[in-house]
Amino acid sequence: QVQLVESGGGLVQPGGSLRLSCAASGFTFSAYDTSWYRQAPGKERELVARITSDGDSTNYADSVKGRFTISRDNAKNTVYLQMNSLKPEDTAVYYCNARFERLFTYDYWGQGTQVTVSS
């Protein structure tokens, strides 16, 4: 069945870096746009970064531009989020998303991985 499994979260000090990974299985990963979302306590889930299915285009939330980089390796069915210069306000659960929107829409989510930025 369809699975998206995030890894790489943890505790990091302000200014530090983390690299999140999302491993996909059970569907044609290379046909799906993929994204990272995050949700902090008491806040709505927000889009952090998105990359198109072929990796040709990306977009980022204003709050992370210049600090985060989304990438993907379709041969490995994996999407990544490199997070640099982390701030306490980056603390959230980070979720991997894969979306295929044509005649039919398929929208898959991972279980989330916790990122905590604190001294």
C-alpha contacts under 8 A as a table, 3 or more apart, distances in Angstrom:
res1	aa1	res2	aa2	distance
1	Q	25	S	7.53
1	Q	26	G	4.98
1	Q	27	F	7.91
2	V	24	A	7.61
2	V	25	S	5.77
2	V	26	G	4.23
2	V	27	F	6.08
2	V	108	Y	7.75
3	Q	23	A	7.85
3	Q	24	A	5.64
3	Q	25	S	5.23
3	Q	26	G	6.25
3	Q	108	Y	8.00
3	Q	109	W	7.97
3	Q	110	G	6.99
4	L	22	C	6.19
4	L	23	A	5.62
4	L	24	A	4.62
4	L	25	S	6.73
4	L	96	C	6.89
4	L	97	N	7.76
4	L	108	Y	7.50
4	L	109	W	6.30
4	L	110	G	4.50
4	L	111	Q	7.44
5	V	21	S	8.00
5	V	22	C	5.26
5	V	23	A	5.21
5	V	24	A	6.62
5	V	96	C	7.78
5	V	110	G	5.47
5	V	111	Q	6.68
5	V	112	G	7.78
6	E	20	L	6.96
6	E	21	S	5.54
6	E	22	C	4.29
6	E	23	A	6.57
6	E	95	Y	7.24
6	E	96	C	6.66
6	E	110	G	6.43
6	E	111	Q	7.02
6	E	112	G	6.08
6	E	113	T	5.99
7	S	20	L	5.75
7	S	21	S	5.26
7	S	22	C	6.41
7	S	113	T	6.27
8	G	18	L	6.99
8	G	19	R	5.93
8	G	20	L	4.55
8	G	21	S	6.18
8	G	113	T	7.42
9	G	18	L	7.05
9	G	19	R	7.61
9	G	20	L	6.25
9	G	113	T	5.43
9	G	114	Q	5.32
9	G	115	V	4.96
9	G	116	T	7.95
10	G	113	T	7.97
10	G	114	Q	6.10
10	G	115	V	5.04
10	G	116	T	6.10
11	L	115	V	6.19
11	L	116	T	4.76
11	L	117	V	5.95
11	L	118	S	7.18
12	V	16	G	6.04
12	V	17	S	7.19
12	V	18	L	7.65
12	V	115	V	7.83
12	V	116	T	6.29
12	V	117	V	5.00
12	V	118	S	6.33
12	V	119	S	7.73
13	Q	16	G	5.50
13	Q	86	L	7.60
13	Q	117	V	5.39
13	Q	118	S	5.05
13	Q	119	S	5.10
14	P	85	S	6.98
14	P	86	L	5.34
14	P	87	K	5.09
14	P	88	P	6.35
14	P	117	V	5.76
14	P	118	S	6.03
14	P	119	S	6.58
15	G	84	N	7.06
15	G	85	S	4.16
15	G	86	L	4.85
15	G	87	K	6.42
16	G	84	N	6.18
16	G	85	S	5.47
16	G	86	L	5.47
17	S	82	Q	7.55
17	S	83	M	5.40
17	S	84	N	4.40
17	S	85	S	6.20
17	S	86	L	6.17
18	L	82	Q	6.20
18	L	83	M	5.21
18	L	84	N	6.72
19	R	80	Y	6.92
19	R	81	L	5.65
19	R	82	Q	4.44
19	R	83	M	5.95
20	L	80	Y	5.52
20	L	81	L	4.98
20	L	82	Q	6.39
20	L	83	M	7.87
21	S	78	T	6.78
21	S	79	V	5.90
21	S	80	Y	4.56
21	S	81	L	6.55
22	C	78	T	5.43
22	C	79	V	5.23
22	C	80	Y	6.29
22	C	96	C	6.32
22	C	110	G	7.94
23	A	76	K	7.92
23	A	77	N	6.04
23	A	78	T	4.62
23	A	79	V	6.85
24	A	27	F	7.70
24	A	29	F	6.72
24	A	77	N	5.37
24	A	78	T	6.03
25	S	28	T	7.91
25	S	29	F	7.38
25	S	77	N	7.11
28	T	31	A	5.75
28	T	32	Y	7.27
29	F	32	Y	5.50
29	F	53	S	7.86
29	F	74	N	6.91
29	F	77	N	5.92
29	F	98	A	7.84
30	S	53	S	5.59
30	S	54	D	6.79
30	S	74	N	5.51
30	S	77	N	7.30
31	A	53	S	5.48
31	A	54	D	7.71
31	A	100	F	6.96
32	Y	52	T	7.26
32	Y	53	S	4.89
32	Y	98	A	5.75
32	Y	99	R	5.26
32	Y	100	F	4.96
33	D	50	R	7.31
33	D	51	I	5.95
33	D	52	T	4.43
33	D	53	S	4.31
33	D	54	D	7.98
33	D	98	A	5.74
33	D	99	R	5.35
33	D	100	F	6.53
34	T	50	R	5.82
34	T	51	I	5.54
34	T	52	T	6.46
34	T	53	S	6.82
34	T	79	V	7.28
34	T	96	C	7.34
34	T	97	N	5.50
34	T	98	A	4.39
34	T	99	R	6.29
35	S	47	L	7.40
35	S	48	V	7.42
35	S	49	A	5.53
35	S	50	R	4.13
35	S	51	I	6.22
35	S	96	C	5.94
35	S	97	N	5.03
35	S	98	A	6.44
36	W	47	L	6.36
36	W	48	V	5.47
36	W	49	A	5.32
36	W	50	R	6.45
36	W	81	L	7.49
36	W	94	Y	6.68
36	W	95	Y	5.61
36	W	96	C	4.83
36	W	97	N	6.13
37	Y	45	R	6.57
37	Y	46	E	5.45
37	Y	47	L	4.43
37	Y	48	V	5.06
37	Y	49	A	7.07
37	Y	94	Y	5.68
37	Y	95	Y	5.08
37	Y	96	C	6.49
37	Y	97	N	7.38
38	R	45	R	5.55
38	R	46	E	5.54
38	R	47	L	6.66
38	R	48	V	6.63
38	R	92	A	5.81
38	R	93	V	5.40
38	R	94	Y	4.26
38	R	95	Y	5.86
39	Q	43	K	6.31
39	Q	44	E	6.06
39	Q	45	R	4.37
39	Q	46	E	6.38
39	Q	92	A	5.20
39	Q	93	V	5.34
39	Q	94	Y	6.64
40	A	43	K	5.41
40	A	44	E	7.36
40	A	45	R	7.42
40	A	91	T	6.47
40	A	92	A	4.23
40	A	93	V	6.39
41	P	92	A	7.17
47	L	50	R	7.73
47	L	60	Y	7.78
47	L	61	A	6.62
48	V	60	Y	5.71
48	V	61	A	5.12
48	V	64	V	7.17
49	A	58	T	7.15
49	A	59	N	5.60
49	A	60	Y	4.35
49	A	61	A	6.32
49	A	69	T	7.83
49	A	70	I	6.39
50	R	58	T	5.45
50	R	59	N	5.34
50	R	60	Y	6.60
50	R	70	I	6.97
51	I	55	G	5.78
51	I	56	D	7.47
51	I	57	S	5.73
51	I	58	T	4.43
51	I	59	N	6.77
51	I	70	I	6.72
51	I	71	S	6.94
51	I	72	R	7.79
52	T	55	G	5.06
52	T	56	D	6.23
52	T	57	S	5.53
52	T	58	T	6.57
53	S	56	D	7.77
54	D	74	N	7.99
55	G	58	T	7.44
55	G	71	S	7.08
55	G	72	R	6.59
58	T	70	I	7.37
60	Y	64	V	6.62
60	Y	65	K	5.89
61	A	64	V	5.65
61	A	65	K	6.36
62	D	65	K	5.35
64	V	67	R	5.41
64	V	68	F	5.65
65	K	68	F	6.23
66	G	69	T	7.85
67	R	83	M	6.15
67	R	84	N	5.13
67	R	85	S	6.10
67	R	86	L	7.72
68	F	81	L	6.74
68	F	82	Q	5.48
68	F	83	M	4.51
68	F	84	N	6.03
69	T	81	L	5.67
69	T	82	Q	5.07
69	T	83	M	6.67
70	I	79	V	7.36
70	I	80	Y	5.65
70	I	81	L	4.60
70	I	82	Q	6.41
71	S	79	V	5.82
71	S	80	Y	5.23
71	S	81	L	6.58
72	R	77	N	7.77
72	R	78	T	5.76
72	R	79	V	4.16
72	R	80	Y	5.90
73	D	76	K	5.42
73	D	77	N	6.10
73	D	78	T	5.43
73	D	79	V	6.35
74	N	77	N	4.72
74	N	78	T	6.37
75	A	78	T	7.93
83	M	86	L	6.63
86	L	90	D	6.51
86	L	117	V	6.73
87	K	90	D	5.40
87	K	91	T	7.61
87	K	117	V	6.13
88	P	91	T	5.67
88	P	116	T	7.37
88	P	117	V	4.71
88	P	118	S	5.83
89	E	117	V	7.58
90	D	115	V	7.57
90	D	116	T	7.47
90	D	117	V	6.69
91	T	114	Q	7.80
91	T	115	V	5.40
91	T	116	T	4.59
91	T	117	V	5.46
92	A	114	Q	6.09
92	A	115	V	5.54
92	A	116	T	6.64
93	V	112	G	5.82
93	V	113	T	5.38
93	V	114	Q	4.38
93	V	115	V	6.02
94	Y	112	G	5.24
94	Y	113	T	5.28
94	Y	114	Q	6.24
94	Y	115	V	7.00
95	Y	109	W	6.89
95	Y	110	G	5.80
95	Y	111	Q	6.62
95	Y	112	G	4.39
95	Y	113	T	6.65
96	C	109	W	5.79
96	C	110	G	5.21
96	C	111	Q	7.90
96	C	112	G	6.93
97	N	107	D	7.17
97	N	108	Y	5.63
97	N	109	W	4.67
97	N	110	G	6.55
98	A	106	Y	7.95
98	A	107	D	5.83
98	A	108	Y	5.15
98	A	109	W	6.63
99	R	105	T	7.33
99	R	106	Y	5.61
99	R	107	D	4.50
99	R	108	Y	6.40
100	F	104	F	7.73
100	F	105	T	5.53
100	F	106	Y	5.03
100	F	107	D	6.52
101	E	104	F	6.10
101	E	105	T	4.36
101	E	106	Y	6.43
102	R	105	T	5.99
